[in-house]
Amino acid sequence: MGFELISGVEVVNELPVIYIRKYRMALLADTHIGFEEEMAEKGIYIPRFQKKKLMNILEEVFNTIDVDSLIIVGDFKHKFDGLGRIERIELNEVIKYAVSRVSKFVVIRGNHDNYLSILTRKYSFEFVDKLSFDSFLIMHGHYELSDALSNKLIIIGHEHPVITIRDSLGSIGRFQCFLIGETTYGSQLITLPAVGAYQTGSKVTLDRSTYLSPILRDAAVLEGLRPVIIDDEVGVLELPSLKDLYDLLWL
């Protein structure tokens, strides 16, 4: 069993992936397939690594846990203005692999997922604005909450959270992390780190204006957010709440 973020929801190994054991459901966010192609169009050439990293993660997930449903919590693709040639090829490869391994493959619409619906004509996967069942509400996180939803566990992506820990001697490290907490409505909240290799993240702070997601910016109880670091060397490490962390360290 992996590190449990809240009851019934655990981290898979040291990956930016969570598993809802009751539903045999794995969730990950912000894969940004096609990022390298868009950078190349701007004259910036970087190694093509996004798809490879995602495929490695998926293989480890499927080899570690029993997965019936795979959920991409938004920004599966990267290009805003269409489907790039390489982006389309790589998305096809990932989708083909995913639907061969699970009974249900769902992509939550993110702000980068324009034109992704074209691929639903070829493959059997769901492309939806949000996913709501029992006590769970899964959405990308680029829109405000429309209801109070005090009885829900809300799971979002979009933010790409990272935390930089320093002491009086300087920086100790910069780590991807989950953010666990509550909204001002009383609902529980989990923010997923980005899977994309080049999506370096938004700094976790107590300043609301620094957050990308309106859910974190406007509705989260920031002082109570608990970062849970994932790192190949550190492993999975739960930190104190941001309020307590600020009393001990500089972020």
PyMOL commands that set and color helices and strands:
alter all, ss='L'
color gray80, all
select helices_A, chain A and resi 21-23+35-41+50-64+85-101+116-121+208-210+214-219+222-224+242-248
alter helices_A, ss='H'
color red, helices_A
select strands_A, chain A and resi 4-6+9-11+18-20+25-28+69-72+104-108+126-128+130-133+136-139+153-156+161-167+170-182+188-191+202-203+226-231+235-238
alter strands_A, ss='S'
color yellow, strands_A
deselect
rebuild
show_as cartoon
